[in-house]
Amino acid sequence: MRQKRAKAYRKLMSLYSMSFGFREPYQVLVDSEMCKTSVAQKIDLAKQLGVVLQGTVKPMITQCCIHELYLQGKAQQPAVDLAKTFERRKCNHREAIPGDDCLVSVIGETNKHRYVVATQSQELRSKLRTVPAVPIVHVNRAVMILEPPSDVTLKAKEAMEEKTLLPSAPEMEKLSSTSAVPAAVEPSRKKRKGPKGPNPLSVKKKKTKSDQSAPAHRKTGDQEKQAGAKRRREDDDEVGEPRSTEGGVGRTRKRRKKAHTANSGSAMADDET
């Protein structure tokens, strides 16, 4: 199978799976004409169905379709043998009816069992196109083809998507039980854009002017006394006068003796002589 066709079939089966609940293995109803065509063109029916449907399959056939093959004589014995390899689907018909009518009754109006139909009957295919969610497979020139979804199927898909958006029955009951009606919401007015100011983070803060008229800091009385005492001590150290302490008792500062030089020593020796 070509890559483009395989991609299209994969997309179709994903539509049936997501929208209508088809699951693997896909149940494929096969009619008598499809069995005859597969034998005549030497098609491995089960394998080709798996390739076309992009997954595992379970071929099935009704007793009415097998009965049609029996009525056609020994010439269709290979088709009968092929049909016997498929799973038997109960159609609940006591007496055999035509295969097309049998498959239409099994599918029903909604195809609730999610069957895929493989048929060569043009009349049966036209009937099944009126039922939503029925994938149809047929053979054209030894090539198995999956038909695109019918208009009824596409409408059913859209209806299901809209249904999922609507509130459920319990939610509708809650909405109807609430008596409070929400007030009409006024439409929000659009704010007009005015001139933009500077970025506050990039603007420097204004510096406050210092008060020049404020009097300068003056020293207290204790500080003046301490400063005066310090000056007096410095003067006493320079002159050698007695220091004045806070208690009133003075003491003289001892002067250091000057070191005598060698010349002064010799002079003193001459005087002694």
N, C-alpha and C positions, 0 to 999 in steps of 0.2 A: 504494500500500500504506500502511496506517495505521502510525503511528510505533510503537505498542505491538506490533503484529505483527512489524514489521521488527526491533525490538529482541529479540523472542523468537527469531526465526530466526537472528539474529547470534549469540545465545548458544548455540543448538543447534550451529551450524557450528563455533564455537570449541571446543565439547566434542568433536566428531569430530576436529578438527584437533589438539588437545592430547593427547587420550587415544589416538587410533587412527592418527594420522599422515596425515590428509587434507590435500592441498595444492592450490593453484590452479595451473592451471585444473582445475576439478572435472570428472571424466569421468562423463558422464551417459548411462546406457543407456536408450534410448527404445524402447517396444514399439509394435506396430502400432495398438493401440487409442488410445494417446496421440496418434499422428499423425492418426488419423481425428477425434478430438475437437478437436484444434487447428485443423484445416481447417473443421470444422463451426461452431465458435464464433469463428472468425477471430482466433485467438490467435497472436501472434508467439512461437513456442515458445522459441527461443534467447534472446530478450530477457527473457522472463518467468522463465526458469530462472536467468539471471544476477541478476535482482532478488530472487528468493526465496532463492537460496543465498548472496547477499551477496558475489559475486565473479565472476571470469571462469569460463566453462564451456566444455566441449568435448562437444557432443552426439554420441552414437555409436549405431549400430544394427547388429544382426546380419543375416546373410543369410537366416536362417530367418524373421525378422519381416517382411522385405521380401517373401519368398515368400508369406506369408499375405496381404499386400495384393494381390499379383498374382492370387491365387486368387479374390478377391472381384470381379473384373471391372473393366470400364472405369469403373464408378461411383466407384471409389476411386482413380482416376488422379491427382487432386490430392494425395491422401495419399502415393501412390508418388513423385510429384515432390518432395514435401517430404522424404521419407525419403532420397532420393538426394542431398540437400544435406548430409546428415550423414556423419561419418566412419564407414567400414565396420569393424566389429569382427569379427575372425575367431573363429568358434565351433568350427571343425574338425569340422563335421558333414557327412559326404559326402552324405547324403540329408536333406532338410529335415524338421524335426520341429516340433511346435507351439511357438509363440513363448514361452509360459510355461515350458515345459520347457527350452528353449534358454537363457533368461536364468538359470534356476536353476542350470544346469550351468556357466554362465560365472561366476556369483557364487561357487559352491562353498560350502564349509562355514565359511570364515573371511573371505571377501571380501578376499583378500590384495592385490588390485590397487586397492582403495579406490574402488569404483564407487558412484555415486548412481543409483538406479533411478526412472525416471518412467514410471508405468504406470497404466492405468485398470482393470486386471483385479483384482477383489476376491480371487480365488483366489490369484493370484500374490503379492499383498500379504500375505496371511495366511501364505504359505510363507516369505516373506522376513523376517517378524518373528521367526522362529525362528533366524535367523542373526545373530550379533552384528555391530554396526558397519555397518549398511546403511541409509543415509538414503533415505526413500521420499517421492516427490512424486506428487501426483495433482491432478486438477482437479475442483472442486465448484462448480457453477453459475457457470461462467466465471471462477472464482477459483482460482488455483494455490495449493496448500497443501503445506507441509512437515510431515510427521507427526512427533510427538514420539518420542523414542527408546523402543524396546521394553524390556520387563523384562530380556530376555536381554542387551541392550546395556548396560544399567545395571549388571548383575551383572558383566559382563566389565570394565567400567570400574573397579569397586571392586576386582576381583581384580588388575588391573594396578597400581593404586595400592598395594595391599598388597605386591605383588611388588617394587616399587621400594624399599620400606622394609626388606626382608629382605636379608641379605648375599648376594653373588653366589657362583657356584661356586668360583672361586679363593679367595675369602675363607673359604668353608666348609672347603676343604682345609687352609688354613693353621690354622684353628681346631682342626680334628681332629688335625693333626700335632703341635700343642703338647701336651706331656704335663703340663706344670705346671698345676695347678689353683689358681686364686687362692683365697686363704683368705677365709673368710666375714667380711665387714665388719660390725663391731659397730655397732649404731645409735648415733648420736651423742646424748649426753644433753644435755638442755636446761639451760642455766645459769640458776640462780635469780637473780633480780634483788634485790640487797640495797640497803641505804640508800646513797644517793649522797653523796659527800663534796663539799666546795667545789671550785670551779674553781681549779686550782693557779696559773693565770695571774693570777687576781684576788686572791690571798692575799699580803699583805705579808710580807717576810722578817723574822724575829726579829732585833732589834738585840742585839749582844753587849755586856755590861757591861764598862766599862773598869776595869782593876785600880787602885783608889785607893790601895792599900797600897804600890804601887811607889814607890821614892824618886824625888824630882825630879831632873832633869838638872843635874848639877854641872859647873862650869867646870873645865877642866884647869889645870895650873900655868902653861903658856905663855900661855893666854888671860888668866889673872889678871895676869901680868906686863905684857902688852900693854895691858890696861885701866888698870893703875896708871901706866904711862908716859904714857898719853894724858891722865890726870887731872893729872899733874904738869906737862905741857906747857901745859895750859889755865891752871893756877895761875900759871905763869911769865909767861904772856902778860898776865895781869891785873896782877900786881905789878911786873913789869919785872925780875925776878931772872934771873940767868943760867940758861939751859936746861941740863939734864943729858942728855947723850946716852949711848948704850950704851958708847961708847969711854971715857967718863969726862972728856972735855974739855968745858968749859963756855964758853958765849959769851953776851954780854949782848945784850939786844934793844935796838936803837936806837929811841929815842923820836922821834917826829916833832915838828918845831918848830911851835909855834902861830903862826898868821898874826897879824901886828900890825894893830891897828885904826887908824883915822885919829886918834883921840884920843891914843893912845899915841905917835904920831909927833910931834904938836904939843908934847907935854910934853917930849920929848927935845930939841926945838929951843929951848925956853925955858931948859933947863938949860945949854945951850951958851952962850947969851948971858949 
